[in-house]
Amino acid sequence: MAQFHIKICGIRDATALNCAVAHGADLVGFIFYPPSPRAIDLFAAAELATSVPDRVGTVGVLVDPDDRTLDGLLAHVSLDLLQLHGAETPERVVAIRERTGCRVMKALRVRDAADLAEVGVYAEAADLIMLDAKPPQGAVLPGGNGLSFDWELARGFRCPRPWALAGGLEAGNLAAAVAATAADIYDVSSGVESAPGVKDPLKIRAFLEMAARLRETRADQ
């Protein structure tokens, strides 16, 4: 049975980064979207990214970035993957891949089974797909709202690309998420925070230790 990876998203300081790396995170995410309480500026992200070991992937999270934003970001920050969390069309996803030379993950917002219909179109454009909960009406943030969708919708879900599950994950429900889905990546942000944008090292460690136990269980099956 294939093993899954863990992404700790919304990293803003060395303490959170070092904790994530030390306890086995596979990916760390930096959010470049100013309205988010987890947003980080280019120079702080550039400094943190230099201390990320090669075994851990760096992800830049953006919302409808224009070319100038992309060029400025990649001129300062070394990133392995771009995560697009806005209303980017499949054509825009392809254009971003071609312009930057980076692998791209496109986040899709899910509330019901009909929302999964977009996966096929975007899977042709992106390298990876993310399924995240649709934000509530009037929400400022496209993600990171601490909400999950019905994971039963993703039971048996097959994607032609590697895919990530996000939305409302925490140490206490990671086992249920893994049991319900066969995601390649589980992405957590608010579930390892003490307040919006404030990562809690104890929660990061608990989440990653739970992931390690679940991986051991899978390996024994």
N, C-alpha and C positions, 0 to 999 in steps of 0.2 A: 504494500500500500504506500503510495507516494506521501512523503512528508510535506508539511506546510511551513510557511515562513511567517514571521511576525514583523510588522512595521509599527514603530512608535512615531507618531506624527505630532507636529506642533512643537518641536524642540526649539527652545529659545536660550538655553544657557548650558554652560559646561557641566554643571552638576547633573542635570537630566541626561545630557548626552553620554557622559561617562557611565552613569548607572545603566542606561540602555545597552551600551556596548559591553559592559562588564557582565551583564546577566543574559546575554545571548540574542539581542535583537539582530535581525537580518537586514533591516532597512530602517533608516531614520528620515523623517520628513521635516522640511523647513517650509513654512507657509509664507508666501509672498502675496498677501492680499490684505491691504491695510485695514479694512473694517473688522478683521478677525482679531480677537484678543490674543491669538497665538501668532500674529504676524511678527516677522523678524526683518530687519533691514539687511541690505546686501552685504555690508561690511561685517556685521556681526555674524551673519551666516557664513561668509567666506572664511572668517577666522575659525569658526567651529568645524567647518568642513575639512580643514587641513588636518584636524586631529582624528578624523574618522579612519579606522583601519580599512585596508583594502577588502577585507572579508565582509564589510558592512556597506550596503548600498546607500547612496544619498539621493533623496527625492526632493524635487522642488515642486510645490503645490501652487498652481496659478489659476486664476479665474478670468477667462476671456482675454488672455494677454495679446497685445499688439506686437508687431515685429520689433519696435524700439525697446519695449519692455524685455522681450526675450534676449535681444542682443546685449542689453545692459546687464541683465542677470548673468548670462553665461560668460561675459567678459570678466566677472568678478568671482563667481562661485562655481566650484567644480561639482557637477551633478551627474549622476548615472542615469537618472530617469526624470522625466517631466510628467507630473500628474495634472491633468486638465479637469477642472471642477466647475466649469461654467456651461454656457450654452453653445460651445464650439460645435460646428457642423462636422460631419465626416471629412468634407473637403478641407476644412481648416485644420483638422487633426493631421491630415496628410501633409499639408503645407508646412506645419510646424515641424514635423519629423524631417522633412526635406531641408528646411532652412537651418535647423539646429544640429542635425546629425544625431540627436538624442533619441533614445527609446521613449515612447510615450504611453502613458496609461490614461484612458478616458473614463471618468466617473459618470455613471448613469444613475438617475434617481428612481427609486422603486417604491411604489405603494401597493400595487396589485399586479396580477399576472400579466396584464396588458403592457405594463412598462418594460417587460423583458423582451418585447418585440424589437426594440431598438438594438439589441445586442448584436444581431447578425450584421447589421449595416456598419456599426462601429468596429466590430471585430476585423473587418477588412481594412480599416484605416489605422487602428492603433495596435501597439504591441501587446498591451494588456488591457483588461477591462476591470473596472471597479463597480460593484453594486453597493449603493449607499441609500439610506432612507431619504425619501422626499422630505424637504423641510416643511414645517407647518406654514399655512398661508400667512403672508406678511413677514416671514422671517428674513432677517438681514443676511444671514450666512447661508450659503448653498450646502454646507456640510458642517460637521463639528457641533451639531445641536444635541448630541447625546441621545438621539432617537434611533430605534431599530425598526426595520420592517419585519413582516412575518417571514421568518426564515424557512418556514415550510414551503414557501414559494420557490426557494432555491434547492429544495431536496430533489436530488436527481438532475439538477441543472447541469447541462453540458455546454461548455463554451469552447469555440475553436481556438481561443487564446487563453493563456494563463489568466486567472481572475482573482480579484481581491474582494473580501467582504468587509464592509465598514458600517458604522452606525450603532451606537449604544453598547459597544463591547466593553467588558470589564472582566477582572479575574473571576468573579462569581458566575458569569454566564458564558465564558469562553468554551467550556466543555459542551454546553448545549448547542452553541454555534457550530462547533466542530462535528458534533453528532448529527446535526440537521443538514449540513452542507459539506461539500467537498472542495471548498475554496483552496486556492494555492497560497493565498496570503490573507492573514487576519490583521486588520488595521485598527489601531486604537489611538485615541487622542484624549477626549474628555474623561474617559474611563480611568485614566491614570493621573488625574488632576485633583488638587485640593480646592481649587477655585479656577474659573475660566482663565486659561493661559498659564496657570501655575502648575507645573508638573510636580508630582509627589514621588520622590525616589522609592518610598516604601510600596506605593501602588504599582510603579513600573516593575519593581522586583517581583511583586506578587503575581503580576500578569505573566511575566516571562517565566517564572518558576512553574506556574500552572501550564503554560505552553510546553515546557520541557517534560512535565509529567504526562501530558496527553500524547506527546511524541513517543515517549517510551512505551505507552500502552499500545499505540499503533504498531510500533516495531515488533511487539510481542505477538501481534495477531496474525 
